[in-house]
C-alpha cells in the first residue's frame, strides 16, 4: 500500500512540473508578440521624426512668424525657431540672423514641419581675416626679443693659466 501511494504522488508531481513548464512557454510566446507590436510602433514614431542639417545662405528671416529660410546647395528650406532652439555663438537670437549670412541649421522634420534644433551663424570672411591679423600682431609682440642689456667688461684671466 505504501508503494502505491508513493507511485501516485510521484506521478502527480511529474504532472505538476509539466503543467508549470507549458505555462511558462506560453507566457514566453505571448511576450515577444507584444514586444514586436511595441517596437513597430516606436519605429513608426522614429520614422516620422527625421533629423536633418543644411548649410547655406539665409534668404529670409521672419521674426514675427519665427521662421528662417536657408538656401543650400540642393534645396531651400524654411525652419521654425522655437524656445528650445540653440543659437551659436551663445547669446544670439533670431533677431541677430540677417539675410545673406551663412548658417548651419540642424533641424527635425516631423509631420511636414521643420523645427530648428540649433542655428550656427558663421563668421563673415572679413571678420575672420581681421581676427587672424590681430592674432599675428599679438604673436609678433610676444616673439619680439627684449632689448639687450649693457654688458660688463670682460675680466682678464689670471696669469699662468
C-alpha positions as CSV (number, residue, x, y, z in Angstrom):
1,X,0.0,0.0,0.0
2,X,2.8,2.4,0.8
3,X,4.4,1.7,-2.6
4,X,1.1,2.5,-4.4
5,X,0.8,5.9,-2.5
6,X,4.4,6.8,-3.4
7,X,3.8,6.0,-7.1
8,X,0.6,8.1,-7.2
9,X,2.3,11.0,-5.5
10,X,5.3,10.9,-7.8
11,X,3.1,10.8,-10.9
12,X,1.1,13.8,-9.6
13,X,4.4,15.6,-9.0
14,X,5.6,15.0,-12.6
15,X,2.2,16.3,-14.0
16,X,2.6,19.4,-11.9
17,X,6.1,20.1,-13.2
18,X,5.0,19.6,-16.9
19,X,2.0,21.9,-16.4
20,X,4.2,24.6,-15.0
21,X,6.7,24.2,-17.9
22,X,3.9,24.5,-20.5
23,X,2.5,27.7,-18.8
24,X,6.0,29.3,-18.8
25,X,6.4,28.5,-22.6
26,X,3.1,30.0,-23.4
27,X,4.0,33.2,-21.5
28,X,7.3,33.5,-23.3
29,X,5.5,33.2,-26.7
30,X,3.0,35.9,-25.8
31,X,5.6,38.3,-24.5
32,X,7.6,38.6,-27.8
33,X,4.5,39.2,-29.8
34,X,3.7,42.2,-27.5
35,X,7.3,43.5,-27.8
36,X,7.1,43.2,-31.6
37,X,4.0,45.3,-31.6
38,X,5.5,48.0,-29.3
39,X,8.8,48.0,-31.3
40,X,6.9,48.6,-34.6
41,X,5.1,51.5,-33.0
42,X,8.3,53.0,-31.8
43,X,9.9,52.6,-35.2
44,X,7.0,54.3,-36.9
45,X,7.3,57.2,-34.5
46,X,11.1,57.4,-35.2
47,X,10.5,57.3,-38.9
48,X,8.1,60.3,-38.6
49,X,10.8,62.4,-37.0
50,X,13.8,62.9,-39.3
51,X,17.0,64.7,-38.2
52,X,18.5,66.8,-40.9
53,X,21.1,69.5,-41.5
54,X,21.5,72.3,-44.0
55,X,24.3,74.7,-44.6
56,X,23.8,77.7,-46.8
57,X,22.9,81.3,-47.0
58,X,19.9,82.9,-45.3
59,X,17.4,84.2,-47.8
60,X,14.7,85.3,-45.5
61,X,14.0,85.9,-41.8
62,X,10.5,86.4,-40.3
63,X,10.8,87.3,-36.7
64,X,7.1,87.5,-36.2
65,X,6.5,84.0,-37.5
66,X,9.8,82.8,-36.1
67,X,11.0,81.3,-39.3
68,X,14.3,81.3,-41.2
69,X,14.7,80.3,-44.8
70,X,18.1,78.9,-45.8
71,X,19.2,78.2,-49.4
72,X,21.6,75.2,-49.5
73,X,23.3,73.6,-52.5
74,X,20.4,71.3,-53.3
75,X,17.3,73.0,-51.9
76,X,15.7,75.8,-50.0
77,X,14.4,75.0,-46.5
78,X,12.2,77.0,-44.2
79,X,12.6,76.2,-40.5
80,X,10.6,77.3,-37.5
81,X,12.5,78.6,-34.5
82,X,11.1,77.8,-31.0
83,X,12.3,78.4,-27.4
84,X,14.4,75.2,-27.5
85,X,16.4,76.3,-30.5
86,X,20.1,76.9,-29.6
87,X,22.0,79.7,-31.3
88,X,25.7,79.7,-31.7
89,X,27.7,81.8,-30.8
90,X,25.9,82.0,-27.4
91,X,23.7,85.0,-26.8
92,X,22.5,85.3,-30.4
93,X,18.8,85.2,-31.2
94,X,16.6,85.2,-34.3
95,X,16.9,89.0,-34.3
96,X,20.6,88.6,-34.9
97,X,20.1,86.5,-38.1
98,X,20.1,88.6,-41.2
99,X,19.6,87.8,-44.9
100,X,22.9,87.0,-46.7
101,X,24.6,85.4,-43.7
102,X,26.0,81.9,-43.9
103,X,24.5,79.5,-41.4
104,X,24.4,75.8,-40.5
105,X,21.0,74.7,-39.3
106,X,20.3,71.3,-37.6
107,X,16.5,70.6,-37.6
108,X,13.9,67.9,-37.3
109,X,11.2,67.2,-39.8
110,X,8.0,65.9,-38.2
111,X,4.6,65.8,-39.8
112,X,5.7,68.3,-42.5
113,X,7.0,70.9,-40.1
114,X,10.8,71.7,-39.9
115,X,11.8,72.7,-36.4
116,X,15.3,74.1,-35.8
117,X,17.3,72.5,-33.0
118,X,20.4,74.6,-33.5
119,X,21.5,77.5,-35.7
120,X,25.2,78.3,-36.0
121,X,25.9,81.7,-37.5
122,X,29.2,81.5,-39.5
123,X,31.6,84.5,-39.1
124,X,31.9,86.6,-42.2
125,X,35.2,86.3,-44.1
126,X,36.2,89.9,-43.4
127,X,35.7,89.3,-39.7
128,X,37.8,86.1,-39.9
129,X,40.6,88.0,-41.6
130,X,40.6,90.8,-39.1
131,X,40.8,88.2,-36.2
132,X,43.7,86.5,-37.9
133,X,45.5,89.8,-38.4
134,X,45.1,90.6,-34.7
135,X,46.5,87.3,-33.7
136,X,49.5,87.7,-35.9
137,X,50.2,91.2,-34.4
138,X,49.9,89.7,-30.9
139,X,52.3,86.9,-31.8
140,X,54.9,89.3,-33.2
141,X,54.7,91.4,-30.0
142,X,55.3,88.3,-27.9
143,X,58.0,86.9,-30.1
144,X,60.0,90.2,-30.3
145,X,63.3,89.9,-28.3
146,X,63.8,92.1,-25.2
147,X,66.3,94.9,-25.6
148,X,69.8,93.9,-24.8
149,X,71.3,94.9,-21.5
150,X,74.8,96.6,-21.3
151,X,77.4,94.0,-20.7
152,X,80.1,94.5,-18.1
153,X,83.7,94.5,-19.4
154,X,85.2,91.0,-19.5
155,X,87.7,90.2,-16.8
156,X,91.3,89.3,-17.8
157,X,92.3,85.8,-17.0
158,X,94.9,85.4,-14.3
159,X,98.4,84.8,-15.4
160,X,99.8,81.3,-15.5
161,X,96.8,79.5,-16.5
